[in-house]
Amino acid sequence: AIEWADRNFSDAPFVITLREAKHWPQRNSKVDEWIRFAKTLPGRVIFLRDTVKAHEPIEGFETCPEASIDIHKRMALYNKARMNFSVCNGPIMLAAFTDYIPYIYLLTPAEGYWPYEPSWQKEIIGLEGQYPWHDPAKQRVEYADDTFENLTRIYNELCAQKEAA
């Protein structure tokens, strides 16, 4: 998987992982907002669709079905990315449990789904705010809806923080 990623992604693309599941649809990515945001990113953008939609294209953008269905290739691509973006989902948690893969993931408001609430994060898993093991210069968890405005703001804040450091 690492050799595959080295051959195909030497340019450090932006990777957007979409949640598009049939269960808990209120947790799904707002695909139109992500596409709008992707159009503003300076460089190659690759969408990783949910496994169920892995082979469906997104007009105007590259997708990577191989990484959508193969966890080793997904991790290798996450590792090569300039930045990984997503709403909270299983696959992005692979990056979240590292201190080196760059990511921004959003815990979005999801009616009826308490685990996305900051109070649940604190009470049940003992985490408040950012994860203590991650690198704040390139890893961020945000409690925000995945709108174009929020995505742009959060990414710009992280970039400004990097420049200041």
C-alpha positions as a printed Julia matrix, in Angstrom:
165×3 Matrix{Float64}:
   0.0    0.0     0.0
   2.84   2.4     0.78
   4.49   1.71   -2.59
   1.11   2.2    -4.3
   0.66   5.57   -2.57
   4.24   6.63   -3.4
   3.61   5.86   -7.1
   0.25   7.6    -7.28
   0.29  10.49   -4.8
   3.74  12.04   -4.67
   2.14  15.5    -4.98
   0.57  15.47   -1.48
  -3.09  15.88   -2.47
  -5.95  17.13   -0.37
  -8.14  14.16    0.57
 -11.83  14.51    1.41
 -13.46  11.46    2.96
 -17.22  11.38    2.56
 -19.71   9.65    4.82
 -22.63   8.53    2.64
 -24.14   5.67    4.62
 -27.77   4.57    4.72
 -27.72   4.25    8.52
 -27.81   7.44   10.57
 -28.13   9.61    7.43
 -28.13  12.77    9.57
 -24.43  12.05   10.13
 -23.64  12.04    6.39
 -21.44  14.55    4.61
 -23.07  17.48    2.89
 -21.54  16.5    -0.44
 -22.43  19.75   -2.24
 -20.73  21.79    0.5
 -17.59  19.63    0.29
 -17.48  19.99   -3.51
 -17.83  23.77   -3.19
 -15.01  23.79   -0.63
 -12.84  21.48   -2.75
 -13.0   23.96   -5.64
 -11.14  26.5    -3.45
  -8.25  24.26   -2.46
  -4.91  25.02   -4.12
  -3.91  21.7    -5.63
  -5.01  18.18   -6.35
  -8.15  17.07   -4.52
  -9.17  13.43   -4.16
 -12.55  12.37   -2.84
 -12.8    9.09   -0.96
 -16.4    8.06   -1.26
 -18.14   5.87    1.26
 -17.56   2.2     0.47
 -21.12   1.77   -0.81
 -20.46   4.5    -3.42
 -16.76   3.81   -3.99
 -17.07   3.47   -7.76
 -19.42   6.43   -8.33
 -17.66   9.48   -9.8
 -17.91  13.07   -8.62
 -18.04  15.35  -11.62
 -14.94  17.51  -11.94
 -12.99  15.65   -9.27
 -10.83  12.61   -8.85
 -12.04   9.75   -6.68
 -10.04   6.77   -5.48
 -12.17   3.61   -5.28
  -9.12   1.53   -4.34
  -8.62   3.51   -1.14
 -12.35   3.57   -0.43
 -12.43  -0.23   -0.21
  -8.9   -1.16    0.94
  -8.0    0.0     4.45
  -4.25  -0.3     3.85
  -4.39   1.88    0.75
  -6.67   4.32    2.57
  -4.11   4.72    5.37
  -1.26   5.05    2.88
  -3.17   7.8     1.04
  -4.06   9.55    4.31
  -0.36   9.52    5.14
   0.58  11.09    1.77
  -2.08  13.82    1.94
  -1.32  17.47    2.47
  -4.53  17.5     4.52
  -7.39  15.05    5.16
 -10.89  16.4     5.67
 -14.03  14.62    6.82
 -17.05  14.53    9.04
 -16.61  12.05   11.86
 -16.76   8.48   10.59
 -14.93   5.21   11.08
 -12.25   5.69    8.41
 -11.13   9.17    9.5
 -10.62   7.82   13.02
  -7.66   5.9    11.6
  -5.96   9.27   11.15
  -7.28  10.68   14.42
  -5.48   8.02   16.43
  -2.11   9.09   15.07
   0.02  12.08   15.9
   1.35  12.49   12.37
  -1.41  12.23    9.72
  -2.81  15.7     8.99
  -6.57  15.99    9.37
  -9.51  18.19   10.12
 -12.65  16.33   11.01
 -15.97  17.7    12.07
 -18.31  16.42   14.74
 -21.44  17.76   13.05
 -24.83  18.34   14.64
 -26.75  15.1    14.13
 -30.2   15.01   15.66
 -30.64  11.98   17.88
 -26.93  11.09   17.86
 -25.53  12.02   21.26
 -21.91  10.89   20.7
 -21.29  14.0    18.58
 -22.1   16.28   21.5
 -19.16  17.8    23.41
 -20.78  16.71   26.69
 -20.78  13.06   25.54
 -17.16  13.27   24.47
 -16.22  14.55   27.93
 -18.53  12.35   30.02
 -18.18   9.02   28.2
 -14.68   9.0    26.7
 -13.04  11.65   28.85
 -11.96  13.95   26.04
 -12.56  17.65   25.99
 -11.64  19.72   22.97
  -8.65  18.49   20.99
  -7.19  15.05   21.46
  -4.18  15.24   23.8
  -1.95  13.04   21.61
  -2.32  14.92   18.37
  -0.19  17.61   16.79
  -2.16  20.88   16.96
  -0.23  22.26   13.99
  -1.83  19.75   11.64
  -4.61  17.88   13.43
  -7.93  19.3    14.51
 -11.36  18.17   15.67
 -14.15  20.73   15.38
 -17.72  20.77   16.62
 -19.29  22.35   13.54
 -21.67  21.67   10.7
 -19.97  20.81    7.4
 -20.92  23.97    5.54
 -18.69  25.7     3.03
 -18.27  28.64    5.42
 -17.23  26.45    8.35
 -14.88  24.34    6.25
 -13.21  27.43    4.86
 -12.93  29.11    8.27
 -11.51  26.05   10.02
  -8.97  25.33    7.29
  -7.88  28.99    7.15
  -7.49  29.07   10.95
  -5.24  26.0    10.84
  -3.18  27.5     8.0
  -2.79  30.77    9.89
  -1.76  28.88   13.02
   0.88  27.0    11.0
   2.24  30.24    9.53
   2.42  31.85   12.96
   4.42  28.91   14.29
